[in-house]
Amino acid sequence: MDLKLSAEEQTFQQGIRSWFEEQMPEGHPFRGGSIINMTRDEMAEWQRTLNSNGWGAIGWPAEYGGTGWNDAQKAIFQSEAARVNAPGQSPFGVTMVGPVICAFGTDEQKAEHLPHILDGSRFWCQGYSEPGSGSDLASLRTMAVRDGDDYVVNGQKIWTTQAHIADWIFCLVRTSTEGKPQQGISFLLIDMKSPGIEVKPIYSIDGDHHLNEVYFTDVRVPVKNLVGEENEGWTYAKFLLGNERAGIAGTDIIVNGLTNLRTVHNYLVETAGESYQADAFAKRHAELSVRYESLQMLENRALFAAEGSGEALILPLPMKTLGTELQQDMGDLAYDMLGADSTVLFTAEEFDPKVGDNEPNFRKEAPDMTHSMLFNRASTIFGGTTEVQKGIMSKFVLGL
Ligand SMILES: Cc1cc2nc3c(=O)[nH]c(=O)nc-3n(C[C@H](O)[C@H](O)[C@H](O)COP(=O)(O)OP(=O)(O)OC[C@H]3O[C@@H](n4cnc5c(N)ncnc54)[C@H](O)[C@@H]3O)c2cc1C
């Protein structure tokens, strides 16, 4: 694959580079940010900044506020963003439900939701998983029963990232128990302020509140909030999962991790002197960097794969698997380097669930590697576990 840029592409790259360098100077607090370590206000601010330049959702069709860029231009944009360690966008609106609404939504749904996703004023969460229905998602049991112009929804979702700060949730619900489980699922857009919705926090191993349980008791959802056809939700759900997996490969998170590793390394050189084994670190850092380079090549291949082709469908799977394993290995290296120091980054207070979500905590001030090491234990689980991804690849790629 030829990744050399034409003269026109170089000019395009220069424009993007100047913008990012101006927006994300060295030391900018949003550098390396993501939904894990930014507040809702910070994420909204970054979304507004991108959108004010027409880059709120670069992958959307131009008619809905996207850029209309070709694949090479999108790849250039992403690599320039990574170059300055620019923060990622909240994925639930921009890369998950937004493209579904663009592709399958009604005109009314597009007008109602797309502008708010673009300008960062409306946050979304993803209501797919349920207790007992994670990998086996099609077994989900949250019911939506038609009653006049509404569906009445009852059931429970779990592991719902950011439900506590989201305005809307996109949900897979069961509208029929006939036929194969996949055939009775519908895709609903639900206002989180609807009476009958209760959100309960789940605190994860990193001490933070990202996750929730969401309970639905007789929640009335207007039928006009159904995306596409009733009982065809599995088609839209799969369309969305392809985008989600590619996003979770997390090349932006990896660039940030490699930079953080360097920071930790410099700190250790200064403080630990000769007892610090710089050579051992250099070897492992180099290996991680090479794996990152090959992941980038895979990402470019996926970006240039023809829409709907076998490559376009299957490449997000190895990207997700390799990217998340790499994220975990980076955390492990930091942990090994810091040794006992890594544990003092946490105090009992940091694990206190009463600490408010928007209050400053140690993540803002201290090297973040222990926190991301702990959070990243989950990266090989969410968006489809590594075992399940490997199962699909062995079936469709190796024909096993
Ligand atoms: C941090 C985090 C954030 C999340 N955010 C969201 C969110 O916002 N919205 C949402 O809907 N969900 C979310 N999830 C849920 C996530 O999608 C599920 O956890 C995931 O799909 C796995 O499902 P499960 O937890 O029910 O595990 P299970 O499916 O019960 O799996 C348990 C174990 O069995 C293995 N296993 C299961 N089936 C197979 C198989 N066929 N072959 C081989 N091994 C198998 C799995 O690999 C795993 O090791 C999140 C999860 C985490 C950890």
PDBQT file of the ligand as one rigid body, heavy atoms in Angstrom, charges set to zero:
ROOT
HETATM    1  C1  LIG A 501     -15.493  -1.010  31.096  1.00  0.00    +0.000 C 
HETATM    2  C2  LIG A 501     -16.670  -1.574  30.355  1.00  0.00    +0.000 A 
HETATM    3  C3  LIG A 501     -17.492  -0.703  29.660  1.00  0.00    +0.000 A 
HETATM    4  C4  LIG A 501     -18.629  -1.208  29.003  1.00  0.00    +0.000 A 
HETATM    5  N1  LIG A 501     -19.488  -0.299  28.398  1.00  0.00    +0.000 NA
HETATM    6  C5  LIG A 501     -20.634  -0.762  27.843  1.00  0.00    +0.000 A 
HETATM    7  C6  LIG A 501     -21.607   0.166  27.337  1.00  0.00    +0.000 A 
HETATM    8  O1  LIG A 501     -21.432   1.391  27.377  1.00  0.00    +0.000 OA
HETATM    9  N2  LIG A 501     -22.751  -0.341  26.835  1.00  0.00    +0.000 N 
HETATM   10  C7  LIG A 501     -22.998  -1.698  26.757  1.00  0.00    +0.000 A 
HETATM   11  O2  LIG A 501     -24.043  -2.077  26.238  1.00  0.00    +0.000 OA
HETATM   12  N3  LIG A 501     -22.099  -2.593  27.250  1.00  0.00    +0.000 NA
HETATM   13  C8  LIG A 501     -20.936  -2.160  27.797  1.00  0.00    +0.000 A 
HETATM   14  N4  LIG A 501     -20.030  -3.050  28.328  1.00  0.00    +0.000 N 
HETATM   15  C9  LIG A 501     -20.378  -4.489  28.357  1.00  0.00    +0.000 C 
HETATM   16  C10 LIG A 501     -19.540  -5.334  27.415  1.00  0.00    +0.000 C 
HETATM   17  O3  LIG A 501     -19.937  -5.165  26.080  1.00  0.00    +0.000 OA
HETATM   18  C11 LIG A 501     -19.677  -6.800  27.892  1.00  0.00    +0.000 C 
HETATM   19  O4  LIG A 501     -19.038  -6.870  29.166  1.00  0.00    +0.000 OA
HETATM   20  C12 LIG A 501     -19.044  -7.783  26.941  1.00  0.00    +0.000 C 
HETATM   21  O5  LIG A 501     -19.783  -7.863  25.761  1.00  0.00    +0.000 OA
HETATM   22  C13 LIG A 501     -18.919  -9.192  27.591  1.00  0.00    +0.000 C 
HETATM   23  O6  LIG A 501     -20.139  -9.609  28.082  1.00  0.00    +0.000 OA
HETATM   24  P1  LIG A 501     -20.296 -10.153  29.582  1.00  0.00    +0.000 P 
HETATM   25  O7  LIG A 501     -19.695  -9.132  30.491  1.00  0.00    +0.000 OA
HETATM   26  O8  LIG A 501     -21.727 -10.481  29.781  1.00  0.00    +0.000 OA
HETATM   27  O9  LIG A 501     -19.397 -11.447  29.659  1.00  0.00    +0.000 OA
HETATM   28  P2  LIG A 501     -19.764 -12.898  29.123  1.00  0.00    +0.000 P 
HETATM   29  O10 LIG A 501     -20.344 -12.786  27.760  1.00  0.00    +0.000 OA
HETATM   30  O11 LIG A 501     -20.576 -13.591  30.164  1.00  0.00    +0.000 OA
HETATM   31  O12 LIG A 501     -18.352 -13.566  29.016  1.00  0.00    +0.000 OA
HETATM   32  C14 LIG A 501     -17.689 -14.163  30.138  1.00  0.00    +0.000 C 
HETATM   33  C15 LIG A 501     -16.447 -14.860  29.623  1.00  0.00    +0.000 C 
HETATM   34  O13 LIG A 501     -16.816 -15.920  28.737  1.00  0.00    +0.000 OA
HETATM   35  C16 LIG A 501     -16.141 -15.781  27.480  1.00  0.00    +0.000 C 
HETATM   36  N5  LIG A 501     -17.031 -16.185  26.385  1.00  0.00    +0.000 N 
HETATM   37  C17 LIG A 501     -18.346 -15.859  26.238  1.00  0.00    +0.000 A 
HETATM   38  N6  LIG A 501     -18.825 -16.378  25.082  1.00  0.00    +0.000 NA
HETATM   39  C18 LIG A 501     -17.784 -16.991  24.473  1.00  0.00    +0.000 A 
HETATM   40  C19 LIG A 501     -17.638 -17.711  23.244  1.00  0.00    +0.000 A 
HETATM   41  N7  LIG A 501     -18.660 -17.854  22.397  1.00  0.00    +0.000 N 
HETATM   42  N8  LIG A 501     -16.403 -18.210  22.937  1.00  0.00    +0.000 NA
HETATM   43  C20 LIG A 501     -15.352 -18.071  23.786  1.00  0.00    +0.000 A 
HETATM   44  N9  LIG A 501     -15.442 -17.398  24.968  1.00  0.00    +0.000 NA
HETATM   45  C21 LIG A 501     -16.637 -16.875  25.309  1.00  0.00    +0.000 A 
HETATM   46  C22 LIG A 501     -15.817 -14.277  27.384  1.00  0.00    +0.000 C 
HETATM   47  O14 LIG A 501     -14.719 -14.053  26.519  1.00  0.00    +0.000 OA
HETATM   48  C23 LIG A 501     -15.503 -13.942  28.827  1.00  0.00    +0.000 C 
HETATM   49  O15 LIG A 501     -14.180 -14.272  29.131  1.00  0.00    +0.000 OA
HETATM   50  C24 LIG A 501     -18.890  -2.592  28.992  1.00  0.00    +0.000 A 
HETATM   51  C25 LIG A 501     -18.031  -3.471  29.653  1.00  0.00    +0.000 A 
HETATM   52  C26 LIG A 501     -16.946  -2.981  30.347  1.00  0.00    +0.000 A 
HETATM   53  C27 LIG A 501     -16.065  -3.942  31.096  1.00  0.00    +0.000 C 
ENDROOT
TORSDOF 0
